[in-house]
Amino acid sequence: MISASIDFSNVLGQIKPLHGVNNAPEPDCEAGYRDVLARAGIPFVRLHDMGGHYAAARYVDIANVFPDFSKDPADPASYDFAFTDWLIADIYRQGSEVVYRLGSSIECEHFIKPRNIFPPADNYKWARICEGIIRHYNEGWADGFHYGIRYWEIWNEPDNTPDIADNPMWKGTPEQYYALYEVASCHLKSCFPDLMIGGYASCGFYAVLGGYVKAANSSERTEHFIDFLHGFLAHIRAKNCPLDFFSWHSYADAASNVIFAQYARKTLDEYGYTQTETHLNEWNPGRDVRGTTQDLANIAQMLCRMHPTDVRVMNYYDAQPWSTYSGVYDANKRTIAPAYYAFVYYNELYKLGSCVSMVGDYADMLAATDGRRGAVLLSNPDGADQTLELTLSGISGKVVMHQTAADCTQITTELGCREQLAVTVPAQSAVLLTVS
């Protein structure tokens, strides 16, 4: 039996907003999908690939919001905000914040005809279009809003493959992307000094471990991702460009992602970007086990293991019901799937606020308190049940265990008011303990 101790009086810091997602159900979706952000307390919704396999030609993307590049960025009539307004209003209604990706969705059919993934004809004009979008959502310009969106990301995975002909994200050279980032980041930071300007949604660092994950939908030549990163950082350092946050992606397991997070921090520091936040804003460790409690366990494990790393924000890919990457829905039943409860359980810790000390040999564990109540998230992705001997100190109260069955039935078990207790975490699942 594994022993572990949790001291709710020993606060280590804040619980980070790691239970974000990419995208959301459209506001007019079926009832079983409504208000899923609010129910799980999703802190951030990153908008990339929103609206269907072809991005629906309506949402978020520069080409959708500013459909005629020949028009004047200073003229509100040049923009078509309607669908994106509708989407973002619903996201904020549910209490989530937006991470707005400036650029284009993936074009999986680019081999037929690429449409919107070319470098802009005029980088400065493109930056002024982005300025108009920001002013619309943050400053009320063009009959807009005052959402205060903090994070603005310049493009997505321009490093997707080293061959332009094969790249579904960026039909340009690395140097052309570096130039776009230089112009756009400097212009936007000069207009909005208090906002977080960053990028570039790197395909990730699989090469650090010599591996590759097919679900990443990117080149198997993963060394290219590393070369692109160093070229990017060298360029923007030389040009003194802002990089308030650096975003990267991974479809690997939790243990690998801890190593990748360390690599990202080390590399940024080497180039002098010591204050740059790191965001893992596309991740999914279990596309092949969607709809199972194994998926719940994998996601809970990611949240537990990534919390001690440098990563500030995470966004699971994807939270649209149609997406083949989404494990949080049951498409047949038109409702949520077990994995959804990894986010619900983590949110119970997030609401409490403070991360606390944990001692023991169990890595897949995270605990929090608000000074009066406590909660512990435990994951077990393995194939056998795991029993832990837990010692709880610092607060007292009734301990309740919460579990999710394969059919999403919620099971609660009262364990009494005890400081020492044995807890069995079922195989390929996760549990939440609450103390109140």
C-alpha positions in Angstrom: 0.0 0.0 0.0 1.3 3.5 -0.9 1.3 6.1 1.8 0.9 9.8 1.3 0.4 12.9 3.5 -1.5 16.1 2.8 -1.0 19.1 5.0 -3.8 21.6 4.3 -2.2 24.2 6.5 1.0 24.3 4.3 0.0 26.5 1.4 2.4 26.4 -1.6 0.7 28.8 -4.0 -2.3 29.2 -6.1 -4.1 26.5 -8.1 -3.4 27.4 -11.7 -6.0 27.6 -14.5 -5.0 24.4 -16.3 -8.5 23.1 -17.0 -9.0 25.3 -20.1 -10.2 24.0 -23.5 -10.0 24.8 -27.1 -13.4 26.0 -28.5 -16.9 25.4 -27.3 -20.2 24.1 -28.5 -22.0 26.7 -30.7 -24.5 28.7 -28.7 -27.5 27.0 -30.4 -26.3 23.5 -29.8 -28.4 20.7 -28.5 -29.5 20.8 -24.9 -27.1 18.1 -23.7 -24.1 20.2 -24.7 -25.3 23.6 -23.3 -23.5 25.4 -20.5 -20.7 22.8 -20.3 -18.2 25.5 -19.7 -20.0 26.9 -16.7 -20.7 23.5 -15.2 -17.0 22.6 -15.3 -15.8 26.2 -14.4 -13.6 26.3 -17.6 -11.3 29.3 -17.1 -10.0 29.8 -20.6 -11.4 28.9 -24.1 -8.8 29.2 -26.8 -10.4 29.8 -30.2 -8.7 27.8 -33.0 -10.3 25.5 -35.5 -13.7 26.7 -34.3 -16.9 25.8 -36.1 -16.4 22.6 -38.0 -14.0 20.7 -40.3 -13.8 23.8 -42.6 -13.9 26.2 -39.7 -17.4 27.0 -41.0 -16.0 30.1 -42.8 -17.6 32.2 -40.1 -15.7 32.3 -36.8 -12.6 34.0 -35.4 -10.1 33.6 -38.4 -8.8 36.8 -39.9 -10.2 35.8 -43.3 -13.7 35.3 -41.8 -13.7 38.5 -39.7 -12.0 40.6 -42.4 -13.1 38.9 -45.6 -11.6 41.4 -48.2 -8.0 42.2 -47.6 -8.1 45.1 -49.9 -10.5 47.0 -47.6 -9.5 49.7 -45.0 -8.7 48.3 -41.5 -9.8 51.6 -40.0 -13.3 51.3 -41.5 -15.8 49.2 -39.3 -17.6 48.2 -42.5 -14.6 46.2 -43.6 -15.2 43.7 -40.8 -17.8 40.9 -40.3 -17.9 40.2 -36.6 -21.5 38.7 -36.4 -20.8 35.0 -35.8 -17.7 35.6 -33.6 -19.6 38.1 -31.5 -22.4 35.5 -31.0 -19.8 32.8 -30.0 -17.7 35.0 -27.7 -20.8 36.4 -25.9 -21.9 32.9 -25.0 -18.5 32.0 -23.8 -18.4 35.0 -21.5 -22.0 34.3 -20.4 -20.7 31.0 -19.0 -17.9 32.7 -17.1 -14.9 31.7 -19.2 -12.3 33.9 -20.7 -11.2 33.8 -24.4 -7.7 33.2 -25.7 -8.0 34.7 -29.2 -5.8 33.1 -31.9 -5.1 35.7 -34.6 -4.6 33.9 -37.9 -6.1 30.9 -39.6 -7.6 27.5 -38.8 -6.0 24.3 -40.2 -6.8 23.6 -43.8 -6.7 19.8 -44.0 -7.8 20.0 -47.7 -5.0 22.4 -48.6 -3.7 19.8 -51.2 -6.9 20.5 -53.1 -6.6 24.3 -52.8 -5.1 26.3 -49.9 -7.2 29.4 -49.1 -6.2 31.4 -46.1 -2.9 30.0 -44.8 -0.5 32.1 -46.9 1.7 34.8 -45.4 -0.2 38.1 -45.5 0.5 40.3 -48.6 1.3 43.2 -46.2 2.4 42.3 -42.6 1.7 45.8 -41.3 -1.8 45.9 -42.7 -2.5 42.5 -41.2 -1.3 43.9 -37.8 -3.8 46.8 -38.2 -6.6 44.3 -38.9 -5.7 42.6 -35.7 -5.7 45.9 -33.9 -9.3 46.5 -35.2 -10.4 43.1 -33.8 -8.9 43.8 -30.4 -10.5 47.3 -30.2 -13.8 45.7 -31.1 -13.7 43.1 -28.3 -12.0 45.2 -25.7 -12.7 48.8 -26.4 -16.2 48.8 -27.9 -15.1 49.9 -31.3 -17.4 49.2 -34.2 -20.4 48.5 -31.9 -18.2 46.2 -29.9 -17.6 45.1 -26.4 -15.4 45.5 -23.3 -14.5 41.9 -22.5 -10.9 42.7 -21.6 -9.5 39.7 -23.5 -6.0 39.3 -22.2 -4.3 36.8 -24.4 -3.8 37.4 -28.2 -1.9 34.7 -30.0 -0.2 35.3 -33.4 -1.0 32.4 -35.7 -1.0 28.6 -35.0 1.7 26.0 -35.8 3.5 27.7 -38.6 6.1 25.0 -38.0 3.7 22.2 -38.8 6.0 20.7 -41.5 9.3 21.8 -43.0 7.9 21.5 -46.6 5.7 24.4 -47.7 3.8 22.2 -50.0 2.8 19.8 -47.2 2.0 22.4 -44.5 -1.7 22.8 -43.7 -1.1 25.8 -41.5 1.5 28.1 -43.1 2.3 28.3 -46.8 5.5 30.3 -46.2 9.0 30.0 -44.9 10.0 30.2 -41.3 11.6 33.5 -42.0 8.3 34.9 -43.3 6.6 33.9 -40.1 9.3 35.5 -38.0 8.8 38.7 -40.0 5.0 38.6 -39.5 5.5 38.0 -35.7 8.0 40.9 -35.6 5.7 43.4 -37.2 2.4 42.3 -35.6 3.8 41.8 -32.0 5.5 45.2 -32.0 2.5 47.0 -33.4 0.0 45.4 -31.1 2.2 45.9 -28.0 2.6 49.6 -28.9 -1.2 49.9 -29.2 -2.1 47.8 -26.2 0.9 47.7 -23.8 -1.2 46.0 -21.0 -2.3 43.0 -23.1 -0.4 39.7 -23.4 0.9 39.3 -27.0 2.5 36.0 -27.9 2.6 32.8 -30.0 3.2 30.8 -31.9 1.5 27.6 -30.9 4.6 25.4 -31.6 4.0 21.9 -32.7 6.1 20.9 -29.7 9.2 19.1 -28.6 8.8 15.4 -29.3 12.4 15.4 -30.6 13.7 16.0 -27.1 12.7 12.4 -26.4 13.2 11.1 -29.9 9.5 10.3 -30.4 6.4 11.3 -32.4 2.7 11.1 -31.7 0.4 10.6 -34.8 -2.5 12.4 -33.2 -0.5 15.6 -33.4 -1.4 15.8 -37.1 2.0 17.3 -37.9 5.3 16.3 -39.5 7.2 13.3 -38.2 10.4 15.3 -38.8 10.1 16.7 -35.3 13.7 18.1 -35.2 12.2 20.8 -37.5 10.1 22.1 -34.6 13.2 22.6 -32.5 15.0 24.4 -35.4 12.0 26.6 -35.9 11.9 27.6 -32.3 15.6 28.6 -32.1 15.3 30.5 -35.4 12.2 32.3 -34.0 13.7 33.2 -30.7 17.0 34.4 -32.3 15.0 36.6 -34.7 12.7 38.2 -32.1 15.5 38.7 -29.6 17.6 40.5 -32.2 14.6 42.7 -33.1 13.6 43.3 -29.5 10.1 41.9 -30.0 7.7 41.2 -27.1 6.8 37.7 -26.2 4.5 37.8 -23.2 3.6 34.2 -23.6 4.9 31.3 -25.6 2.4 28.6 -26.6 3.2 25.0 -27.5 1.4 21.8 -28.2 1.7 18.1 -27.3 -0.3 15.0 -27.7 2.1 12.9 -25.7 1.5 11.4 -22.2 1.9 13.3 -18.9 5.4 12.1 -18.1 6.7 13.3 -21.5 4.9 16.6 -21.2 6.6 17.4 -17.9 9.9 17.1 -19.7 8.7 19.2 -22.6 7.6 21.9 -20.2 11.1 22.0 -18.7 12.6 22.2 -22.1 10.4 25.2 -23.1 11.3 27.1 -19.9 15.0 26.4 -20.3 15.1 27.4 -24.0 13.2 30.7 -23.4 15.5 31.5 -20.5 18.6 31.0 -22.7 17.3 33.6 -25.1 16.6 36.1 -22.3 12.8 35.6 -22.2 12.8 34.7 -18.5 9.5 36.4 -17.7 7.6 34.9 -20.7 4.7 32.7 -19.6 4.4 29.2 -21.1 1.1 27.9 -22.3 0.4 24.3 -23.3 -2.7 25.3 -25.3 -3.3 22.1 -27.3 -3.0 18.8 -25.6 -4.9 15.5 -25.5 -3.4 12.3 -24.0 -6.1 9.9 -25.0 -7.8 10.3 -28.4 -7.9 6.5 -28.8 -9.8 6.0 -25.5 -12.5 8.5 -25.9 -15.7 7.8 -24.0 -14.1 5.8 -21.2 -13.0 6.3 -17.6 -9.5 5.7 -18.9 -9.7 9.0 -20.7 -10.9 10.6 -17.4 -7.8 9.1 -15.7 -5.4 10.3 -18.4 -6.7 13.9 -18.3 -6.8 14.0 -14.5 -3.2 12.7 -14.5 -2.1 15.5 -16.9 -3.7 18.1 -14.7 -2.0 16.7 -11.6 1.5 16.3 -13.1 1.6 19.5 -15.0 0.6 21.7 -12.1 4.1 21.8 -10.5 5.7 22.7 -13.8 6.2 26.2 -15.2 3.1 26.0 -17.5 0.7 28.9 -16.6 -2.3 28.0 -18.8 -3.5 24.8 -20.5 -6.2 24.2 -23.1 -7.4 20.7 -23.9 -8.1 20.0 -27.5 -11.1 20.0 -28.2 -14.4 21.0 -26.6 -16.7 20.9 -29.7 -19.1 18.0 -29.9 -18.4 17.3 -33.5 -14.6 17.0 -33.0 -12.9 13.6 -33.3 -10.4 15.0 -30.8 -13.0 15.6 -28.1 -13.3 13.1 -25.3 -15.7 15.2 -23.2 -18.9 14.2 -25.1 -20.8 11.1 -26.0 -21.9 11.9 -29.6 -24.4 9.0 -29.6 -26.2 10.1 -26.5 -25.8 13.8 -27.2 -24.4 14.4 -23.7 -21.1 14.5 -21.8 -18.7 11.6 -21.4 -16.7 10.5 -18.4 -13.6 12.6 -19.3 -15.7 15.8 -18.7 -15.5 15.1 -14.9 -11.7 15.5 -14.9 -12.4 19.1 -15.5 -15.2 19.2 -13.0 -13.1 17.6 -10.3 -10.1 19.9 -11.0 -12.4 22.9 -10.8 -13.3 22.0 -7.2 -9.6 22.5 -6.4 -9.4 25.7 -8.5 -12.4 27.2 -6.6 -10.7 26.5 -3.3 -7.7 28.5 -4.6 -4.6 27.4 -2.8 -2.3 24.4 -3.6 -1.1 22.6 -0.5 1.8 20.3 0.5 1.7 16.7 -0.5 4.3 14.1 0.6 4.5 10.6 -0.7 5.3 8.4 -3.6 2.0 8.9 -5.5 2.6 11.3 -8.4 -0.9 11.6 -9.7 -2.3 13.6 -6.9 -3.1 17.3 -6.3 -4.7 19.0 -3.2 -6.1 22.4 -2.4 -7.8 24.4 0.3 -9.5 27.7 1.1 -8.5 27.5 4.7 -11.7 25.9 5.8 -12.3 23.2 3.3 -10.1 20.9 1.3 -10.1 18.7 -1.8 -7.8 16.1 -3.3 -7.7 14.9 -6.9 -6.4 11.4 -7.4 -5.8 9.7 -10.8 -5.1 6.0 -11.6 -4.5 5.4 -15.3 -3.1 1.9 -14.6 -4.9 -1.4 -15.1 -5.3 -2.3 -11.5 -7.0 -0.7 -8.5 -4.7 1.4 -6.3 -5.2 1.7 -2.6 -3.6 4.7 -0.8 -3.1 5.2 2.9 -3.8 8.9 3.2 -3.0 11.2 6.2 -4.9 14.5 6.2 -3.9 17.3 8.5 -4.4 21.1 8.8 -8.2 21.0 8.5 -10.9 18.6 9.8 -14.3 17.6 8.6 -16.3 15.0 6.8 -14.5 13.3 4.0 -16.5 12.4 0.9 -15.2 10.5 -2.1 -16.7 11.3 -5.6 -16.4 8.9 -8.5 -17.6 8.8 -12.1 -18.9 5.5 -13.6 -18.5 4.5 -17.2 -22.1 5.7 -17.9 -21.3 9.0 -16.2 -23.3 8.1 -13.1 -21.9 10.0 -10.1 -21.1 7.9 -7.1 -20.5 9.6 -3.6 -19.2 7.7 -0.6 -19.0 9.2 2.9 -15.7 8.2 4.5 -16.3 9.9 7.9 -14.3 12.5 9.8 -10.9 10.8 9.9 -7.3 12.1 9.6 -6.1 8.7 8.4 -8.0 6.7 5.8 -7.5 4.1 3.1 -8.7 5.2 -0.3 -9.0 2.9 -3.3 -8.8 4.6 -6.7 -10.3 2.3 -9.3 -8.3 1.1 -12.3 -8.3 3.5 -15.2 -10.2 6.2 -13.4 -10.0 9.1 -11.0 -11.6 10.3 -7.8 -12.2 13.5 -5.9 -12.0 13.7 -2.1 -13.7 16.7 -0.4 -13.2 17.6 3.2 -15.7 20.0 4.8 
